[in-house]
Amino acid sequence: MFTFTDYKKIEFIKLIELAQKNDYKALEEIIKREQDKVYMTFFYLCPDCDDLADLTQEALFKMCRGLKSLKNPKSFRGWLNKIISNIFYDKLRKKQNNPQCISTDETQQEGSLQVCQICDPCPCPDEKTLNKEVNQIIKDMIIKLPAHFRLVTVLREIGGLSYEEIAKVTGVELGTVKSRINRARHKLKECLEPYFTNN
C-alpha cells in the first residue's frame, strides 16, 4: 500500500484512519510523531518522577490500544491528552507531588526572550546564557504551580489544546480553565519582568 518512507509524508488524520484499519506502519509513524510531545508533557506534569519514560510508554500503549475506538480522528489531540491527564491523576493519587530538580536541556518556550538578529543569526554567548536562564525560569515556574494549575497550563502551552478542549479533558468548567491559565501566565510574567526591564 505505502512504502516506509511514504508514511512520513502522510497527513496525521490519514495516519489515524490507516492505523484504525490495522495498518501497523501507520501506527508506528503516529508513535514516532507523538512520543516526544507525550514525554515533554509528563516532564512538566511530573517533574519529580524518575519514571518519565515509563509514563510515556504507558500513555502510548493506551493510545495504541484505544485508537480504534476513537470515532473522530480530528479529536485525537484532546483524546490523547485525556489519556495523559488520567495517568497524571493516577500518579498524584499514589504519590504526593514534591517538585525537586529538572533537566536544564534547552527548549524553546512561548514567551522566551527574543533577541533581534541583524547579520549573524547565531546569538552571542551572553544572549545564549540569558535565553537559557529565562527558559529555565519558565520551566521552574510551571513545575512549581499547584497540580491543577500546572495541568491546564501544560495542556495549553505544551499540548496545544484550546480552552474548550482542556475543559472537556479535565472535566473543569471553561471559565475555571481560563482563570487558571490566566493566573499562571500572570505569575510567569512577574517572574520574567526583571529580564525585560532595562537597568
Secondary structure, DSSP 8 states (H G I E B T S, - for coil): ---HHHHTTS-HHHHHHHHTTT-HHHHHHHHHHHHHHHHHHHHHH-TT-S-HHHHHHHHHHHHHHHGGG-S-GGGHHHHHHHHHHHHHHHHHHHS--------------TT------SS--S--HHHHHHHHHHHHHHHHHHHHS-HHHHHHHHHHHTS---HHHHHHHHT--HHHHHHHHHHHHHHHHHHHHHHHS--
